[in-house]
Amino acid sequence: MATIILADDGISFDGMTPELRPLGGAESALIQLVETFAERGHDITVYNKCEKESDIRGVKWRQIDKGVPETADLFIANRGDKVLTLCKKARNTVFWTHNPCRYLLKLRYLTKFFMRRPTIVFIGSYHAETLPGCVPDGGRRTIPYGTPEAFLQAEPATTAPGPRAIFTSNPLRGLDWLLDRWVSNIEPNVPGAELHVFSGAATYGEAGARKSSEMSKILDRATALADKGVRLREPVQKAQLIDELRMSRVMLYRGDINETYCAAVAEAQAMGIPAVLQPIGSMPERVVDGETGFIAADDAAFGVAACRLLADDDLWASQHQRALEAQRSWRWTDAAAAFEELIKT
């Protein structure tokens, strides 16, 4: 058993938050990782901005402002430069980054990397390529997010759903573009097609609140397209999302250069939902092109692929089955084991 400390100074949340409200991908990943550490017998404590201190499913949640111990077998500094100054006597230090690494090219980060030399952990190949080799470190590893067991063990659809598409990401990540494609190239060609949009600012905490006005303009447009089959829905908790995915035929998402993993697509693929994407950011890592979905080279190809999956039952069945076979292999236990390899005696 190892003593593991993870420090995060972002938004307020703890292990109960996903049961109370939607939560962003990086925060959800953090919870999955630390709970998996606990299941594997480690002494794991998260120091963050949780509203109250508690023990949840074997994980100790403590308030970071009250101080962090000086030592641990493994210290994981999550995203921010300030947490890199904590737990100074840890035997092994990891810096876990989730976003494109341009933000690390600042003096306050570079100085701390030079002094601390942490192992930098990325969540995908595209993600790793966003950090120049000249940035000082103590090693680099790529450890993708695991897919939550709830999606891996969920009963998938047994027959092709109706022509219903789903979007479950940040509205600022291509929803406006998708609405253009839907109105121009998809809905007119598929009778009865619907696009269900599960999106909003609340999922993203303070960051979402700062951009709520920008998000609202896009979401208002989605609302106005009800006569074109667009259905704006509130973000939902994971249990309900599983039910919604089961009733969906295809996930439509352009991708974004800031998308370094995309849990939304990974979760859909684990449920056997084909996806139509474009070759932007980490999207080529999430879909097996032509087998579990399509990586569309341009806007026209995106529309054609979406229409095919919404209308062709045989194509849907083939890609649905292939997604179930190919996209359920990497679990959070695999990700935790990869982190454990960074614990050196």
C-alpha positions in Angstrom: 0.0 0.0 0.0 1.3 3.5 -0.9 0.5 6.8 0.6 -0.8 9.0 -2.2 -1.7 12.7 -2.0 -3.5 14.6 -4.9 -3.7 18.4 -4.7 -6.1 20.5 -6.8 -6.9 24.2 -6.4 -9.6 24.5 -9.1 -13.3 24.4 -8.5 -15.1 23.1 -5.4 -16.1 19.4 -5.5 -15.7 16.1 -3.8 -16.6 12.4 -4.4 -20.3 13.1 -3.9 -20.6 15.8 -6.4 -21.4 13.6 -9.5 -24.5 12.3 -7.6 -25.7 15.9 -7.0 -25.0 17.7 -10.3 -23.1 17.4 -13.6 -19.4 17.7 -13.4 -16.7 18.5 -15.9 -14.5 15.9 -17.5 -11.2 16.6 -15.6 -12.9 16.7 -12.2 -14.8 13.5 -13.0 -11.6 11.8 -14.0 -9.9 12.9 -10.8 -12.7 11.3 -8.7 -12.5 8.1 -10.8 -8.7 7.8 -10.3 -8.6 8.4 -6.6 -11.5 6.1 -5.9 -9.7 3.4 -7.9 -6.6 4.0 -5.9 -8.7 3.4 -2.7 -10.2 0.2 -4.2 -6.6 -1.0 -4.9 -5.7 -0.6 -1.2 -3.8 2.7 -1.2 -4.0 5.5 1.4 -5.3 8.3 -0.7 -6.1 11.9 0.3 -7.4 14.7 -2.0 -6.6 18.2 -0.9 -8.8 20.6 -2.7 -11.5 23.3 -2.3 -14.2 20.9 -1.1 -16.9 22.6 1.0 -16.5 20.2 3.9 -14.0 17.5 4.8 -15.3 13.9 4.5 -14.3 10.3 3.8 -16.1 9.0 0.7 -15.6 5.5 -0.7 -12.2 5.1 0.9 -10.9 8.6 -0.2 -10.2 11.3 2.3 -11.3 14.7 1.1 -9.6 17.5 2.9 -9.6 21.3 2.5 -6.4 22.5 0.8 -6.3 25.8 2.7 -5.8 24.0 6.0 -2.4 22.7 4.8 -1.0 19.6 3.0 1.5 17.1 4.5 5.1 17.4 3.5 5.6 13.8 2.4 3.9 11.0 0.5 5.0 8.0 -1.6 3.3 9.7 -4.6 2.3 13.3 -4.9 0.0 14.3 -7.8 -0.1 18.0 -8.5 -3.2 18.5 -10.6 -3.0 21.1 -13.3 -2.0 24.2 -11.4 1.4 25.6 -10.7 0.6 26.6 -7.1 0.1 23.0 -6.0 3.5 22.1 -7.4 5.0 23.8 -4.3 3.2 21.5 -1.9 4.3 18.1 -0.4 7.9 19.0 -1.0 9.4 15.9 0.5 7.3 13.4 -1.5 9.3 10.5 -2.8 7.8 10.8 -6.2 6.0 13.8 -7.8 3.7 13.8 -10.8 2.2 16.8 -12.6 -1.1 15.7 -14.1 -2.2 18.0 -17.0 -5.5 17.8 -18.8 -5.6 20.7 -21.2 -3.4 21.7 -24.1 0.0 22.6 -22.7 0.3 26.1 -24.0 -0.6 27.4 -20.5 2.5 25.7 -19.1 4.8 27.9 -21.2 4.8 30.7 -18.5 7.6 31.6 -16.2 5.7 30.6 -13.1 5.3 27.1 -14.4 8.7 26.7 -16.0 10.5 27.8 -12.8 8.6 25.3 -10.8 9.2 22.5 -13.3 12.9 23.3 -13.3 13.1 23.2 -9.5 10.8 20.2 -8.9 11.3 18.1 -12.0 8.0 16.2 -11.8 7.0 13.4 -14.1 4.5 15.1 -16.5 1.5 12.9 -17.2 -0.6 13.5 -20.4 -3.9 11.9 -21.3 -3.3 11.2 -24.9 -0.9 11.4 -27.8 -2.2 14.6 -29.2 -2.1 16.1 -25.7 1.6 15.1 -25.3 2.5 16.8 -28.5 1.3 20.1 -27.2 4.2 20.4 -24.8 7.6 21.4 -26.4 10.5 19.1 -25.5 12.5 22.0 -24.1 10.2 22.2 -21.0 12.1 20.8 -18.0 10.7 17.7 -16.4 11.6 14.4 -14.6 10.1 12.3 -17.3 6.9 12.2 -19.4 4.2 9.6 -19.5 0.9 9.3 -21.4 -1.9 7.7 -19.4 -5.3 8.0 -21.0 -8.4 8.4 -18.8 -10.2 5.2 -18.0 -13.8 4.7 -19.0 -16.1 4.6 -15.9 -17.5 1.1 -15.1 -21.0 2.4 -15.2 -20.7 2.9 -19.0 -18.7 -0.3 -19.5 -21.2 -2.5 -17.7 -24.3 -0.7 -18.9 -26.7 -2.8 -21.1 -26.4 -1.3 -24.6 -29.2 -1.0 -27.1 -30.2 -4.3 -28.7 -31.9 -2.8 -31.7 -31.3 0.4 -33.7 -32.9 3.4 -32.1 -34.8 5.9 -34.1 -33.0 8.8 -36.0 -31.9 10.5 -32.8 -28.5 12.2 -32.5 -26.9 13.4 -29.3 -24.4 16.1 -28.3 -23.1 16.2 -24.7 -20.2 18.6 -24.7 -19.4 22.3 -24.0 -21.6 24.5 -26.2 -18.5 26.5 -27.0 -16.9 23.5 -28.6 -18.5 23.4 -31.9 -22.2 23.4 -31.1 -22.9 26.4 -33.3 -21.1 24.7 -36.2 -23.0 21.5 -35.6 -26.3 23.4 -35.7 -25.3 24.8 -39.1 -24.6 21.2 -40.3 -27.8 19.9 -38.8 -30.1 22.5 -40.5 -28.3 22.5 -43.9 -27.1 18.9 -44.4 -28.6 16.5 -42.0 -32.2 17.1 -40.8 -33.6 17.8 -44.3 -32.3 14.5 -45.5 -33.5 12.2 -42.6 -37.2 12.3 -41.9 -38.0 12.6 -38.2 -34.4 13.2 -37.2 -33.8 14.8 -33.8 -30.7 16.3 -32.2 -30.7 16.2 -28.4 -28.3 18.7 -26.9 -27.3 18.1 -23.3 -25.2 21.2 -22.6 -25.0 24.2 -20.3 -22.7 26.4 -18.2 -23.4 24.7 -14.8 -21.2 21.7 -15.6 -18.1 23.9 -15.7 -18.4 25.7 -12.3 -16.8 29.1 -12.1 -15.3 28.8 -15.6 -18.7 28.2 -17.0 -20.2 31.1 -15.1 -17.6 33.4 -16.7 -18.6 32.3 -20.2 -22.3 31.9 -19.5 -23.3 34.8 -21.7 -21.4 33.4 -24.7 -22.8 30.0 -24.1 -26.3 31.3 -23.8 -26.3 32.8 -27.3 -25.6 29.3 -28.8 -28.0 27.5 -26.5 -30.7 30.1 -27.4 -30.2 29.3 -31.0 -30.6 25.6 -30.3 -33.9 26.4 -28.6 -35.1 28.3 -31.6 -34.5 25.3 -33.8 -37.1 23.1 -32.2 -39.0 23.0 -35.5 -35.8 21.5 -37.1 -35.8 18.6 -34.6 -33.3 20.2 -32.1 -34.1 19.5 -28.5 -32.2 21.5 -25.9 -31.9 19.5 -22.7 -30.2 20.2 -19.4 -26.9 18.4 -18.5 -27.7 15.2 -16.6 -26.0 13.0 -14.1 -24.2 9.9 -15.3 -27.0 7.4 -14.5 -29.5 9.3 -16.6 -26.9 10.0 -19.3 -26.6 6.2 -19.8 -30.3 5.9 -20.4 -30.2 8.8 -22.9 -27.2 7.3 -24.7 -29.1 4.0 -25.0 -31.9 5.8 -26.8 -29.4 7.6 -29.1 -28.2 6.4 -32.5 -25.2 8.5 -33.1 -23.0 11.1 -31.4 -22.2 14.2 -33.5 -19.3 16.3 -32.4 -16.9 18.2 -34.5 -14.0 18.3 -32.1 -11.9 21.1 -30.8 -8.2 21.9 -30.6 -8.6 22.2 -26.8 -10.0 18.7 -26.6 -7.2 16.5 -25.3 -9.3 13.4 -24.6 -13.1 13.9 -24.8 -14.7 11.7 -22.2 -18.1 12.4 -23.8 -17.2 10.5 -27.0 -15.3 7.7 -25.0 -18.4 7.1 -22.9 -20.7 7.0 -25.9 -18.4 4.6 -27.7 -18.3 2.3 -24.7 -22.1 2.2 -25.0 -21.8 1.2 -28.6 -22.8 4.6 -30.0 -21.1 5.4 -33.3 -19.7 8.9 -33.5 -19.1 11.3 -36.4 -16.2 13.6 -35.8 -13.6 15.7 -37.6 -9.8 15.2 -37.4 -9.4 18.0 -34.8 -7.5 17.7 -31.5 -7.7 14.2 -30.0 -10.7 13.1 -32.0 -8.8 10.5 -34.1 -7.8 8.8 -30.9 -11.5 8.2 -29.8 -13.0 6.5 -32.9 -11.8 3.7 -35.2 -12.5 5.4 -38.5 -15.0 3.5 -40.6 -15.5 0.9 -37.9 -16.9 2.6 -34.7 -17.8 5.9 -36.4 -16.4 8.2 -39.0 -13.6 10.9 -39.0 -15.1 13.3 -41.6 -12.5 15.2 -43.6 -14.8 18.2 -44.3 -18.2 19.6 -43.6 -19.9 17.8 -46.5 -18.4 14.4 -45.5 -19.6 15.0 -41.9 -23.2 15.5 -43.1 -23.1 12.5 -45.3 -21.8 10.2 -42.6 -24.3 11.5 -40.0 -27.2 10.9 -42.5 -25.9 7.3 -43.2 -25.8 6.4 -39.5 -29.1 7.9 -38.8 -30.9 6.1 -41.6 -29.0 2.8 -42.4 -29.8 0.1 -39.8 -27.2 -2.3 -41.1 -24.4 0.2 -40.9 -25.5 1.3 -37.4 -25.6 -2.4 -36.2 -22.1 -3.1 -37.6 -20.5 0.0 -36.0 -22.5 -0.5 -32.8 -21.1 -4.0 -32.4 -17.6 -3.0 -33.3 -17.6 -0.1 -30.8 -18.7 -2.6 -28.0 -15.8 -4.9 -29.0 -13.1 -2.2 -29.4 -13.9 0.6 -27.0 -14.4 -1.2 -23.6 -10.8 -2.4 -23.0 -9.2 0.5 -21.0 -10.5 0.9 -17.5 -9.6 3.1 -14.6 -7.9 0.1 -13.0 -5.5 0.2 -16.0 -4.9 3.9 -15.6 -4.3 3.5 -11.8 -1.9 0.7 -12.5 0.0 3.0 -14.9 0.3 5.7 -12.2 1.5 3.1 -9.7 4.4 2.4 -12.0 5.6 5.9 -11.2 6.1 5.1 -7.5 9.8 4.3 -7.2 11.3 3.0 -3.9 
